[in-house]
Structure formats: C-alpha cells, structure tokens
C-alpha cells in the first residue's frame, strides 16, 4: 500500500461516524436474552463472538448458554441507536438509562 493510500485510509477511519446504543443477544434454543450498551455498535458483535468462541466472556450465564447451545443458536440485534452527544458524560448517563429500560422491556440480563 502506498503511503498516500494508507494515510487516506487512516484519515477516513478516524472521521467515520460512530454510533452508540443498546444491543441484544438472543439464544433461540433457551429463549434467554442479554442486553448491553456500546459506544461503537459496529464493533461490539465481533468482540462478543470472539470472547464467546474463546470461552473467555466475563458474563457467566451468557458463556455457559453459548457453550451449551453453540453459535448457531445465537442472534445479535441493535435495539436502539442513540443520537451523538458532544459531551461524554451525557451520552454515558443516557446509555445507562436506556440499558435499564431495555433490560426491563425485554426481561433480559444486563451485560
């Protein structure tokens, strides 16, 4: 890769729109649901699936259900995208409130 191309790719990555929000992980076999929040929704599924495949996910109920039913039984969905906030603590507070809301709404375990 040429230097100019590399610089352009790095610049484009840094300037991309990052969406934060709430996501849900569902196990079709058991009917269990887990919800979580992420500051970058585009990356969270890959991170979760990687830790689950490695057996290193810190949420024991999620990891044990994954181990019992396998990857095929799981689905990932974004349940809410939050509007971009310029001030980080406002975004964090809002994400925490929305996570509690969705956990109650879906009768889910928070992760």
Biopython code that builds the backbone (N, CA, C, O; Angstrom):
import numpy as np
from Bio.PDB.StructureBuilder import StructureBuilder

atoms = [
    (1, "UNK", "N", (0.847, -1.179, 0.000)),
    (1, "UNK", "CA", (0.000, 0.000, 0.000)),
    (1, "UNK", "C", (0.890, 1.239, 0.000)),
    (1, "UNK", "O", (1.850, 1.341, 0.763)),
    (2, "UNK", "N", (0.551, 2.147, -0.853)),
    (2, "UNK", "CA", (1.312, 3.390, -0.931)),
    (2, "UNK", "C", (1.053, 4.236, 0.308)),
    (2, "UNK", "O", (0.016, 4.108, 0.960)),
    (3, "UNK", "N", (2.010, 5.099, 0.620)),
    (3, "UNK", "CA", (1.914, 5.952, 1.799)),
    (3, "UNK", "C", (0.681, 6.842, 1.748)),
    (3, "UNK", "O", (-0.013, 7.004, 2.752)),
    (4, "UNK", "N", (0.407, 7.419, 0.583)),
    (4, "UNK", "CA", (-0.760, 8.298, 0.443)),
    (4, "UNK", "C", (-2.055, 7.525, 0.677)),
    (4, "UNK", "O", (-2.972, 8.023, 1.331)),
    (5, "UNK", "N", (-2.127, 6.313, 0.143)),
    (5, "UNK", "CA", (-3.329, 5.487, 0.314)),
    (5, "UNK", "C", (-3.524, 5.114, 1.784)),
    (5, "UNK", "O", (-4.641, 5.123, 2.300)),
    (6, "UNK", "N", (-2.429, 4.792, 2.435)),
    (6, "UNK", "CA", (-2.502, 4.421, 3.843)),
    (6, "UNK", "C", (-2.976, 5.609, 4.679)),
    (6, "UNK", "O", (-3.837, 5.455, 5.546)),
    (7, "UNK", "N", (-2.422, 6.782, 4.423)),
    (7, "UNK", "CA", (-2.823, 7.987, 5.159)),
    (7, "UNK", "C", (-4.298, 8.298, 4.925)),
    (7, "UNK", "O", (-5.010, 8.677, 5.855)),
    (8, "UNK", "N", (-4.754, 8.140, 3.696)),
    (8, "UNK", "CA", (-6.164, 8.386, 3.388)),
    (8, "UNK", "C", (-7.064, 7.395, 4.110)),
    (8, "UNK", "O", (-8.124, 7.774, 4.610)),
    (9, "UNK", "N", (-6.658, 6.133, 4.170)),
    (9, "UNK", "CA", (-7.453, 5.114, 4.856)),
    (9, "UNK", "C", (-7.527, 5.382, 6.359)),
    (9, "UNK", "O", (-8.591, 5.240, 6.962)),
    (10, "UNK", "N", (-6.420, 5.761, 6.955)),
    (10, "UNK", "CA", (-6.388, 6.085, 8.380)),
    (10, "UNK", "C", (-7.255, 7.299, 8.654)),
    (10, "UNK", "O", (-8.008, 7.316, 9.627)),
    (11, "UNK", "N", (-7.162, 8.297, 7.824)),
    (11, "UNK", "CA", (-7.961, 9.511, 7.988)),
    (11, "UNK", "C", (-9.456, 9.212, 7.879)),
    (11, "UNK", "O", (-10.252, 9.707, 8.676)),
    (12, "UNK", "N", (-9.829, 8.408, 6.899)),
    (12, "UNK", "CA", (-11.236, 8.043, 6.726)),
    (12, "UNK", "C", (-11.753, 7.271, 7.932)),
    (12, "UNK", "O", (-12.888, 7.474, 8.362)),
    (13, "UNK", "N", (-10.927, 6.389, 8.476)),
    (13, "UNK", "CA", (-11.330, 5.621, 9.657)),
    (13, "UNK", "C", (-11.563, 6.543, 10.854)),
    (13, "UNK", "O", (-12.539, 6.377, 11.586)),
    (14, "UNK", "N", (-10.681, 7.499, 11.051)),
    (14, "UNK", "CA", (-10.800, 8.410, 12.186)),
    (14, "UNK", "C", (-12.009, 9.329, 12.058)),
    (14, "UNK", "O", (-12.573, 9.747, 13.069)),
    (15, "UNK", "N", (-12.414, 9.649, 10.833)),
    (15, "UNK", "CA", (-13.506, 10.598, 10.611)),
    (15, "UNK", "C", (-14.872, 9.923, 10.475)),
    (15, "UNK", "O", (-15.878, 10.617, 10.327)),
    (16, "UNK", "N", (-14.934, 8.608, 10.520)),
    (16, "UNK", "CA", (-16.194, 7.900, 10.332)),
    (16, "UNK", "C", (-17.162, 8.191, 11.475)),
    (16, "UNK", "O", (-16.752, 8.502, 12.593)),
    (17, "UNK", "N", (-18.436, 8.086, 11.175)),
    (17, "UNK", "CA", (-19.474, 8.282, 12.179)),
    (17, "UNK", "C", (-19.548, 7.043, 13.060)),
    (17, "UNK", "O", (-19.701, 5.929, 12.560)),
    (18, "UNK", "N", (-19.439, 7.236, 14.358)),
    (18, "UNK", "CA", (-19.521, 6.137, 15.305)),
    (18, "UNK", "C", (-20.880, 6.200, 15.977)),
    (18, "UNK", "O", (-21.250, 7.217, 16.564)),
    (19, "UNK", "N", (-21.622, 5.102, 15.885)),
    (19, "UNK", "CA", (-22.945, 5.045, 16.509)),
    (19, "UNK", "C", (-22.861, 4.302, 17.827)),
    (19, "UNK", "O", (-22.279, 3.221, 17.915)),
    (20, "UNK", "N", (-23.453, 4.900, 18.849)),
    (20, "UNK", "CA", (-23.544, 4.227, 20.136)),
    (20, "UNK", "C", (-24.989, 3.829, 20.368)),
    (20, "UNK", "O", (-25.902, 4.392, 19.765)),
    (21, "UNK", "N", (-25.191, 2.861, 21.240)),
    (21, "UNK", "CA", (-26.553, 2.441, 21.502)),
    (21, "UNK", "C", (-26.648, 1.170, 22.322)),
    (21, "UNK", "O", (-25.706, 0.769, 23.006)),
    (22, "UNK", "N", (-27.803, 0.554, 22.233)),
    (22, "UNK", "CA", (-28.134, -0.631, 23.012)),
    (22, "UNK", "C", (-28.321, -1.803, 22.058)),
    (22, "UNK", "O", (-28.919, -1.653, 20.993)),
    (23, "UNK", "N", (-27.815, -2.954, 22.435)),
    (23, "UNK", "CA", (-27.927, -4.160, 21.617)),
    (23, "UNK", "C", (-28.477, -5.308, 22.453)),
    (23, "UNK", "O", (-28.452, -5.267, 23.683)),
    (24, "UNK", "N", (-28.970, -6.322, 21.773)),
    (24, "UNK", "CA", (-29.475, -7.523, 22.440)),
    (24, "UNK", "C", (-28.847, -8.753, 21.811)),
    (24, "UNK", "O", (-28.636, -8.815, 20.600)),
    (25, "UNK", "N", (-28.553, -9.727, 22.656)),
    (25, "UNK", "CA", (-28.075, -11.025, 22.218)),
    (25, "UNK", "C", (-29.140, -12.025, 22.649)),
    (25, "UNK", "O", (-29.513, -12.081, 23.821)),
    (26, "UNK", "N", (-29.624, -12.811, 21.694)),
    (26, "UNK", "CA", (-30.702, -13.768, 21.981)),
    (26, "UNK", "C", (-30.248, -15.185, 21.702)),
    (26, "UNK", "O", (-29.531, -15.454, 20.738)),
    (27, "UNK", "N", (-30.684, -16.084, 22.569)),
    (27, "UNK", "CA", (-30.469, -17.504, 22.338)),
    (27, "UNK", "C", (-31.821, -18.107, 21.969)),
    (27, "UNK", "O", (-32.737, -18.152, 22.790)),
    (28, "UNK", "N", (-31.934, -18.570, 20.725)),
    (28, "UNK", "CA", (-33.197, -19.145, 20.255)),
    (28, "UNK", "C", (-33.531, -20.435, 20.988)),
    (28, "UNK", "O", (-34.703, -20.721, 21.232)),
    (29, "UNK", "N", (-32.528, -21.211, 21.339)),
    (29, "UNK", "CA", (-32.747, -22.509, 21.971)),
    (29, "UNK", "C", (-33.297, -22.388, 23.390)),
    (29, "UNK", "O", (-34.190, -23.141, 23.780)),
    (30, "UNK", "N", (-32.763, -21.442, 24.162)),
    (30, "UNK", "CA", (-33.181, -21.315, 25.557)),
    (30, "UNK", "C", (-34.190, -20.191, 25.781)),
    (30, "UNK", "O", (-34.874, -20.164, 26.804)),
    (31, "UNK", "N", (-34.283, -19.271, 24.834)),
    (31, "UNK", "CA", (-35.174, -18.130, 24.984)),
    (31, "UNK", "C", (-34.595, -17.006, 25.839)),
    (31, "UNK", "O", (-35.276, -16.015, 26.102)),
    (32, "UNK", "N", (-33.357, -17.151, 26.269)),
    (32, "UNK", "CA", (-32.731, -16.128, 27.098)),
    (32, "UNK", "C", (-32.302, -14.931, 26.248)),
    (32, "UNK", "O", (-32.007, -15.056, 25.060)),
    (33, "UNK", "N", (-32.279, -13.764, 26.904)),
    (33, "UNK", "CA", (-31.888, -12.525, 26.236)),
    (33, "UNK", "C", (-30.927, -11.769, 27.151)),
    (33, "UNK", "O", (-31.127, -11.704, 28.364)),
    (34, "UNK", "N", (-29.894, -11.205, 26.556)),
    (34, "UNK", "CA", (-28.941, -10.350, 27.260)),
    (34, "UNK", "C", (-28.911, -9.019, 26.525)),
    (34, "UNK", "O", (-28.959, -8.990, 25.295)),
    (35, "UNK", "N", (-28.831, -7.922, 27.263)),
    (35, "UNK", "CA", (-28.719, -6.603, 26.638)),
    (35, "UNK", "C", (-27.471, -5.908, 27.162)),
    (35, "UNK", "O", (-27.037, -6.124, 28.293)),
    (36, "UNK", "N", (-26.911, -5.067, 26.302)),
    (36, "UNK", "CA", (-25.732, -4.307, 26.676)),
    (36, "UNK", "C", (-25.693, -2.993, 25.928)),
    (36, "UNK", "O", (-26.484, -2.757, 25.014)),
    (37, "UNK", "N", (-24.772, -2.147, 26.324)),
    (37, "UNK", "CA", (-24.590, -0.866, 25.648)),
    (37, "UNK", "C", (-23.192, -0.833, 25.071)),
    (37, "UNK", "O", (-22.274, -1.477, 25.580)),
    (38, "UNK", "N", (-23.043, -0.072, 24.000)),
    (38, "UNK", "CA", (-21.743, 0.041, 23.348)),
    (38, "UNK", "C", (-21.571, 1.440, 22.787)),
    (38, "UNK", "O", (-22.505, 2.020, 22.232)),
    (39, "UNK", "N", (-20.385, 1.966, 22.936)),
    (39, "UNK", "CA", (-20.104, 3.280, 22.365)),
    (39, "UNK", "C", (-19.840, 3.181, 20.870)),
    (39, "UNK", "O", (-19.887, 4.193, 20.171)),
    (40, "UNK", "N", (-19.563, 1.973, 20.362)),
    (40, "UNK", "CA", (-19.381, 1.749, 18.928)),
    (40, "UNK", "C", (-20.084, 0.453, 18.545)),
    (40, "UNK", "O", (-19.523, -0.636, 18.672)),
    (41, "UNK", "N", (-21.312, 0.588, 18.078)),
    (41, "UNK", "CA", (-22.126, -0.584, 17.745)),
    (41, "UNK", "C", (-21.553, -1.414, 16.603)),
    (41, "UNK", "O", (-21.846, -2.605, 16.495)),
    (42, "UNK", "N", (-20.748, -0.802, 15.759)),
    (42, "UNK", "CA", (-20.214, -1.528, 14.608)),
    (42, "UNK", "C", (-19.200, -2.591, 15.010)),
    (42, "UNK", "O", (-18.898, -3.477, 14.210)),
    (43, "UNK", "N", (-18.671, -2.526, 16.219)),
    (43, "UNK", "CA", (-17.615, -3.449, 16.641)),
    (43, "UNK", "C", (-18.036, -4.444, 17.709)),
    (43, "UNK", "O", (-17.339, -5.438, 17.916)),
    (44, "UNK", "N", (-19.136, -4.219, 18.387)),
    (44, "UNK", "CA", (-19.446, -4.987, 19.582)),
    (44, "UNK", "C", (-19.765, -6.452, 19.294)),
    (44, "UNK", "O", (-19.379, -7.321, 20.075)),
    (45, "UNK", "N", (-20.455, -6.747, 18.202)),
    (45, "UNK", "CA", (-20.774, -8.148, 17.932)),
    (45, "UNK", "C", (-19.502, -8.968, 17.716)),
    (45, "UNK", "O", (-19.373, -10.065, 18.258)),
    (46, "UNK", "N", (-18.580, -8.451, 16.942)),
    (46, "UNK", "CA", (-17.323, -9.175, 16.725)),
    (46, "UNK", "C", (-16.591, -9.407, 18.040)),
    (46, "UNK", "O", (-16.035, -10.484, 18.254)),
    (47, "UNK", "N", (-16.581, -8.420, 18.918)),
    (47, "UNK", "CA", (-15.915, -8.558, 20.209)),
    (47, "UNK", "C", (-16.593, -9.636, 21.057)),
    (47, "UNK", "O", (-15.924, -10.487, 21.643)),
    (48, "UNK", "N", (-17.927, -9.592, 21.116)),
    (48, "UNK", "CA", (-18.659, -10.588, 21.893)),
    (48, "UNK", "C", (-18.449, -12.000, 21.362)),
    (48, "UNK", "O", (-18.126, -12.911, 22.125)),
    (49, "UNK", "N", (-18.631, -12.183, 20.061)),
    (49, "UNK", "CA", (-18.499, -13.511, 19.459)),
    (49, "UNK", "C", (-17.087, -14.052, 19.645)),
    (49, "UNK", "O", (-16.911, -15.248, 19.878)),
    (50, "UNK", "N", (-16.080, -13.190, 19.544)),
    (50, "UNK", "CA", (-14.698, -13.627, 19.737)),
    (50, "UNK", "C", (-14.506, -14.161, 21.152)),
    (50, "UNK", "O", (-13.974, -15.257, 21.329)),
    (51, "UNK", "N", (-14.933, -13.402, 22.165)),
    (51, "UNK", "CA", (-14.741, -13.851, 23.546)),
    (51, "UNK", "C", (-15.555, -15.100, 23.838)),
    (51, "UNK", "O", (-15.111, -15.966, 24.591)),
    (52, "UNK", "N", (-16.747, -15.204, 23.247)),
    (52, "UNK", "CA", (-17.562, -16.408, 23.458)),
    (52, "UNK", "C", (-16.915, -17.632, 22.808)),
    (52, "UNK", "O", (-16.889, -18.706, 23.407)),
    (53, "UNK", "N", (-16.394, -17.482, 21.594)),
    (53, "UNK", "CA", (-15.715, -18.605, 20.931)),
    (53, "UNK", "C", (-14.475, -19.043, 21.712)),
    (53, "UNK", "O", (-14.155, -20.231, 21.770)),
    (54, "UNK", "N", (-13.782, -18.071, 22.310)),
    (54, "UNK", "CA", (-12.575, -18.378, 23.077)),
    (54, "UNK", "C", (-12.898, -18.922, 24.468)),
    (54, "UNK", "O", (-12.025, -19.469, 25.142)),
    (55, "UNK", "N", (-14.153, -18.771, 24.896)),
    (55, "UNK", "CA", (-14.549, -19.210, 26.236)),
    (55, "UNK", "C", (-14.125, -18.254, 27.327)),
    (55, "UNK", "O", (-13.999, -18.649, 28.487)),
    (56, "UNK", "N", (-13.900, -16.991, 26.968)),
    (56, "UNK", "CA", (-13.381, -16.008, 27.925)),
    (56, "UNK", "C", (-14.353, -14.875, 28.227)),
    (56, "UNK", "O", (-13.961, -13.883, 28.842)),
    (57, "UNK", "N", (-15.604, -14.997, 27.812)),
    (57, "UNK", "CA", (-16.565, -13.936, 28.087)),
    (57, "UNK", "C", (-16.800, -13.841, 29.586)),
    (57, "UNK", "O", (-16.951, -14.865, 30.253)),
    (58, "UNK", "N", (-16.833, -12.640, 30.121)),
    (58, "UNK", "CA", (-16.937, -12.436, 31.564)),
    (58, "UNK", "C", (-18.339, -12.633, 32.117)),
    (58, "UNK", "O", (-18.509, -12.693, 33.334)),
    (59, "UNK", "N", (-19.334, -12.735, 31.271)),
    (59, "UNK", "CA", (-20.718, -12.929, 31.710)),
    (59, "UNK", "C", (-21.008, -14.426, 31.701)),
    (59, "UNK", "O", (-21.242, -15.025, 30.651)),
    (60, "UNK", "N", (-20.989, -15.008, 32.884)),
    (60, "UNK", "CA", (-21.054, -16.467, 33.018)),
    (60, "UNK", "C", (-22.303, -17.081, 32.413)),
    (60, "UNK", "O", (-22.223, -18.118, 31.753)),
    (61, "UNK", "N", (-23.457, -16.457, 32.626)),
    (61, "UNK", "CA", (-24.687, -17.055, 32.083)),
    (61, "UNK", "C", (-24.665, -17.059, 30.565)),
    (61, "UNK", "O", (-25.111, -18.023, 29.943)),
    (62, "UNK", "N", (-24.154, -15.996, 29.961)),
    (62, "UNK", "CA", (-24.039, -15.927, 28.504)),
    (62, "UNK", "C", (-23.048, -16.968, 27.999)),
    (62, "UNK", "O", (-23.335, -17.678, 27.035)),
    (63, "UNK", "N", (-21.900, -17.064, 28.632)),
    (63, "UNK", "CA", (-20.886, -18.029, 28.202)),
    (63, "UNK", "C", (-21.369, -19.467, 28.364)),
    (63, "UNK", "O", (-21.144, -20.293, 27.480)),
    (64, "UNK", "N", (-22.020, -19.774, 29.466)),
    (64, "UNK", "CA", (-22.479, -21.151, 29.669)),
    (64, "UNK", "C", (-23.592, -21.522, 28.687)),
    (64, "UNK", "O", (-23.655, -22.663, 28.230)),
    (65, "UNK", "N", (-24.457, -20.581, 28.362)),
    (65, "UNK", "CA", (-25.504, -20.852, 27.378)),
    (65, "UNK", "C", (-24.897, -21.025, 25.994)),
    (65, "UNK", "O", (-25.331, -21.889, 25.231)),
    (66, "UNK", "N", (-23.904, -20.218, 25.664)),
    (66, "UNK", "CA", (-23.177, -20.356, 24.396)),
    (66, "UNK", "C", (-22.533, -21.742, 24.310)),
    (66, "UNK", "O", (-22.624, -22.414, 23.283)),
    (67, "UNK", "N", (-21.885, -22.157, 25.392)),
    (67, "UNK", "CA", (-21.223, -23.458, 25.412)),
    (67, "UNK", "C", (-22.231, -24.596, 25.243)),
    (67, "UNK", "O", (-21.936, -25.601, 24.596)),
    (68, "UNK", "N", (-23.420, -24.436, 25.827)),
    (68, "UNK", "CA", (-24.428, -25.484, 25.774)),
    (68, "UNK", "C", (-25.109, -25.590, 24.413)),
    (68, "UNK", "O", (-25.417, -26.694, 23.962)),
    (69, "UNK", "N", (-25.350, -24.452, 23.751)),
    (69, "UNK", "CA", (-26.158, -24.452, 22.528)),
    (69, "UNK", "C", (-25.381, -24.135, 21.258)),
    (69, "UNK", "O", (-25.854, -24.440, 20.163)),
    (70, "UNK", "N", (-24.210, -23.535, 21.373)),
    (70, "UNK", "CA", (-23.403, -23.220, 20.208)),
    (70, "UNK", "C", (-23.787, -21.917, 19.537)),
    (70, "UNK", "O", (-24.840, -21.342, 19.812)),
    (71, "UNK", "N", (-22.915, -21.465, 18.655)),
    (71, "UNK", "CA", (-23.066, -20.173, 17.985)),
    (71, "UNK", "C", (-24.324, -20.093, 17.131)),
    (71, "UNK", "O", (-24.908, -19.019, 16.989)),
    (72, "UNK", "N", (-24.744, -21.214, 16.562)),
    (72, "UNK", "CA", (-25.900, -21.212, 15.657)),
    (72, "UNK", "C", (-27.188, -20.792, 16.358)),
    (72, "UNK", "O", (-28.120, -20.313, 15.711)),
    (73, "UNK", "N", (-27.244, -20.970, 17.676)),
    (73, "UNK", "CA", (-28.455, -20.655, 18.428)),
    (73, "UNK", "C", (-28.552, -19.173, 18.786)),
    (73, "UNK", "O", (-29.570, -18.739, 19.324)),
    (74, "UNK", "N", (-27.525, -18.399, 18.501)),
    (74, "UNK", "CA", (-27.485, -17.008, 18.939)),
    (74, "UNK", "C", (-27.699, -16.017, 17.801)),
    (74, "UNK", "O", (-27.299, -16.240, 16.658)),
    (75, "UNK", "N", (-28.345, -14.914, 18.163)),
    (75, "UNK", "CA", (-28.511, -13.809, 17.214)),
    (75, "UNK", "C", (-28.173, -12.503, 17.925)),
    (75, "UNK", "O", (-28.242, -12.401, 19.150)),
    (76, "UNK", "N", (-27.811, -11.522, 17.132)),
    (76, "UNK", "CA", (-27.429, -10.204, 17.627)),
    (76, "UNK", "C", (-28.313, -9.185, 16.950)),
    (76, "UNK", "O", (-28.536, -9.253, 15.741)),
    (77, "UNK", "N", (-28.823, -8.232, 17.730)),
    (77, "UNK", "CA", (-29.613, -7.160, 17.128)),
    (77, "UNK", "C", (-29.374, -5.847, 17.860)),
    (77, "UNK", "O", (-29.135, -5.819, 19.068)),
    (78, "UNK", "N", (-29.444, -4.782, 17.112)),
    (78, "UNK", "CA", (-29.359, -3.445, 17.694)),
    (78, "UNK", "C", (-30.790, -3.029, 18.010)),
    (78, "UNK", "O", (-31.639, -2.977, 17.120)),
    (79, "UNK", "N", (-31.054, -2.736, 19.273)),
    (79, "UNK", "CA", (-32.419, -2.378, 19.664)),
    (79, "UNK", "C", (-32.645, -0.871, 19.695)),
    (79, "UNK", "O", (-33.775, -0.405, 19.553)),
    (80, "UNK", "N", (-31.556, -0.104, 19.882)),
    (80, "UNK", "CA", (-31.714, 1.358, 19.868)),
    (80, "UNK", "C", (-30.381, 2.018, 19.554)),
    (80, "UNK", "O", (-29.346, 1.687, 20.132)),
    (81, "UNK", "N", (-30.436, 2.951, 18.632)),
    (81, "UNK", "CA", (-29.273, 3.789, 18.333)),
    (81, "UNK", "C", (-29.488, 5.130, 19.014)),
    (81, "UNK", "O", (-30.570, 5.711, 18.932)),
    (82, "UNK", "N", (-28.453, 5.619, 19.686)),
    (82, "UNK", "CA", (-28.559, 6.889, 20.386)),
    (82, "UNK", "C", (-27.965, 7.996, 19.531)),
    (82, "UNK", "O", (-26.992, 7.786, 18.807)),
    (83, "UNK", "N", (-28.555, 9.164, 19.625)),
    (83, "UNK", "CA", (-28.027, 10.305, 18.884)),
    (83, "UNK", "C", (-26.692, 10.711, 19.485)),
    (83, "UNK", "O", (-26.472, 10.590, 20.690)),
    (84, "UNK", "N", (-25.823, 11.183, 18.642)),
    (84, "UNK", "CA", (-24.476, 11.566, 19.087)),
    (84, "UNK", "C", (-24.554, 12.729, 20.062)),
    (84, "UNK", "O", (-25.232, 13.727, 19.814)),
    (85, "UNK", "N", (-23.857, 12.584, 21.161)),
    (85, "UNK", "CA", (-23.762, 13.646, 22.162)),
    (85, "UNK", "C", (-22.326, 14.151, 22.167)),
    (85, "UNK", "O", (-21.380, 13.365, 22.117)),
    (86, "UNK", "N", (-22.176, 15.447, 22.226)),
    (86, "UNK", "CA", (-20.827, 16.004, 22.237)),
    (86, "UNK", "C", (-20.136, 15.799, 23.579)),
    (86, "UNK", "O", (-18.914, 15.661, 23.637)),
    (87, "UNK", "N", (-20.911, 15.777, 24.650)),
    (87, "UNK", "CA", (-20.343, 15.639, 25.985)),
    (87, "UNK", "C", (-20.466, 14.172, 26.401)),
    (87, "UNK", "O", (-21.565, 13.619, 26.430)),
    (88, "UNK", "N", (-19.347, 13.558, 26.717)),
    (88, "UNK", "CA", (-19.298, 12.136, 27.011)),
    (88, "UNK", "C", (-20.154, 11.704, 28.184)),
    (88, "UNK", "O", (-20.820, 10.672, 28.111)),
    (89, "UNK", "N", (-20.152, 12.479, 29.280)),
    (89, "UNK", "CA", (-20.910, 12.049, 30.448)),
    (89, "UNK", "C", (-22.417, 12.070, 30.203)),
    (89, "UNK", "O", (-23.145, 11.292, 30.820)),
    (90, "UNK", "N", (-22.897, 12.934, 29.323)),
    (90, "UNK", "CA", (-24.326, 12.962, 28.982)),
    (90, "UNK", "C", (-24.680, 11.690, 28.215)),
    (90, "UNK", "O", (-25.699, 11.055, 28.489)),
    (91, "UNK", "N", (-23.839, 11.325, 27.258)),
    (91, "UNK", "CA", (-24.044, 10.095, 26.493)),
    (91, "UNK", "C", (-24.018, 8.876, 27.408)),
    (91, "UNK", "O", (-24.864, 7.989, 27.289)),
    (92, "UNK", "N", (-23.051, 8.830, 28.321)),
    (92, "UNK", "CA", (-22.928, 7.694, 29.226)),
    (92, "UNK", "C", (-24.152, 7.562, 30.126)),
    (92, "UNK", "O", (-24.637, 6.453, 30.345)),
    (93, "UNK", "N", (-24.655, 8.671, 30.648)),
    (93, "UNK", "CA", (-25.841, 8.643, 31.503)),
    (93, "UNK", "C", (-27.055, 8.166, 30.720)),
    (93, "UNK", "O", (-27.842, 7.353, 31.206)),
    (94, "UNK", "N", (-27.197, 8.684, 29.497)),
    (94, "UNK", "CA", (-28.325, 8.293, 28.659)),
    (94, "UNK", "C", (-28.253, 6.806, 28.304)),
    (94, "UNK", "O", (-29.271, 6.116, 28.318)),
    (95, "UNK", "N", (-27.054, 6.313, 27.985)),
    (95, "UNK", "CA", (-26.904, 4.899, 27.646)),
    (95, "UNK", "C", (-27.263, 4.025, 28.839)),
    (95, "UNK", "O", (-27.887, 2.977, 28.670)),
    (96, "UNK", "N", (-26.881, 4.436, 30.029)),
    (96, "UNK", "CA", (-27.191, 3.670, 31.230)),
    (96, "UNK", "C", (-28.704, 3.611, 31.457)),
    (96, "UNK", "O", (-29.242, 2.552, 31.779)),
    (97, "UNK", "N", (-29.385, 4.740, 31.290)),
    (97, "UNK", "CA", (-30.845, 4.782, 31.444)),
    (97, "UNK", "C", (-31.543, 3.909, 30.406)),
    (97, "UNK", "O", (-32.474, 3.175, 30.734)),
    (98, "UNK", "N", (-31.099, 3.988, 29.171)),
    (98, "UNK", "CA", (-31.722, 3.199, 28.101)),
    (98, "UNK", "C", (-31.438, 1.708, 28.271)),
    (98, "UNK", "O", (-32.279, 0.876, 27.929)),
    (99, "UNK", "N", (-30.270, 1.365, 28.793)),
    (99, "UNK", "CA", (-29.950, -0.030, 29.052)),
    (99, "UNK", "C", (-30.892, -0.610, 30.103)),
    (99, "UNK", "O", (-31.386, -1.726, 29.946)),
    (100, "UNK", "N", (-31.139, 0.133, 31.157)),
    (100, "UNK", "CA", (-32.078, -0.306, 32.194)),
    (100, "UNK", "C", (-33.468, -0.475, 31.594)),
    (100, "UNK", "O", (-34.149, -1.463, 31.868)),
    (101, "UNK", "N", (-33.886, 0.479, 30.783)),
    (101, "UNK", "CA", (-35.198, 0.397, 30.126)),
    (101, "UNK", "C", (-35.324, -0.874, 29.291)),
    (101, "UNK", "O", (-36.306, -1.605, 29.422)),
    (102, "UNK", "N", (-34.343, -1.143, 28.440)),
    (102, "UNK", "CA", (-34.420, -2.311, 27.560)),
    (102, "UNK", "C", (-34.293, -3.618, 28.323)),
    (102, "UNK", "O", (-34.901, -4.615, 27.933)),
    (103, "UNK", "N", (-33.533, -3.637, 29.381)),
    (103, "UNK", "CA", (-33.434, -4.854, 30.198)),
    (103, "UNK", "C", (-34.797, -5.200, 30.784)),
    (103, "UNK", "O", (-35.197, -6.364, 30.805)),
    (104, "UNK", "N", (-35.501, -4.184, 31.257)),
    (104, "UNK", "CA", (-36.849, -4.411, 31.799)),
    (104, "UNK", "C", (-37.829, -4.778, 30.687)),
    (104, "UNK", "O", (-38.627, -5.702, 30.843)),
    (105, "UNK", "N", (-37.772, -4.063, 29.573)),
    (105, "UNK", "CA", (-38.686, -4.281, 28.457)),
    (105, "UNK", "C", (-38.553, -5.697, 27.894)),
    (105, "UNK", "O", (-39.557, -6.343, 27.593)),
    (106, "UNK", "N", (-37.329, -6.175, 27.754)),
    (106, "UNK", "CA", (-37.079, -7.491, 27.145)),
    (106, "UNK", "C", (-36.933, -8.603, 28.185)),
    (106, "UNK", "O", (-36.720, -9.765, 27.839)),
    (107, "UNK", "N", (-37.052, -8.231, 29.463)),
    (107, "UNK", "CA", (-36.831, -9.193, 30.540)),
    (107, "UNK", "C", (-35.487, -9.888, 30.344)),
    (107, "UNK", "O", (-35.392, -11.116, 30.319)),
    (108, "UNK", "N", (-34.467, -9.073, 30.206)),
    (108, "UNK", "CA", (-33.142, -9.555, 29.829)),
    (108, "UNK", "C", (-32.128, -9.310, 30.942)),
    (108, "UNK", "O", (-32.340, -8.502, 31.847)),
    (109, "UNK", "N", (-31.033, -10.029, 30.841)),
    (109, "UNK", "CA", (-29.901, -9.854, 31.750)),
    (109, "UNK", "C", (-29.009, -8.765, 31.161)),
    (109, "UNK", "O", (-28.725, -8.776, 29.963)),
    (110, "UNK", "N", (-28.568, -7.827, 31.996)),
    (110, "UNK", "CA", (-27.683, -6.773, 31.511)),
    (110, "UNK", "C", (-26.250, -7.275, 31.442)),
    (110, "UNK", "O", (-25.766, -7.957, 32.346)),
    (111, "UNK", "N", (-25.587, -6.927, 30.360)),
    (111, "UNK", "CA", (-24.163, -7.247, 30.229)),
    (111, "UNK", "C", (-23.381, -5.995, 29.948)),
    (111, "UNK", "O", (-22.160, -6.050, 29.803)),
]
sb = StructureBuilder()
sb.init_structure("model")
sb.init_model(0)
sb.init_chain("A")
sb.init_seg("    ")
for serial, (resi, resn, name, xyz) in enumerate(atoms, 1):
    if name == "N":
        sb.init_residue(resn, " ", resi, " ")
    sb.init_atom(name, np.array(xyz, "f"), 0.0, 1.0, " ", f" {name:<3s}", serial, name[0])
structure = sb.get_structure()
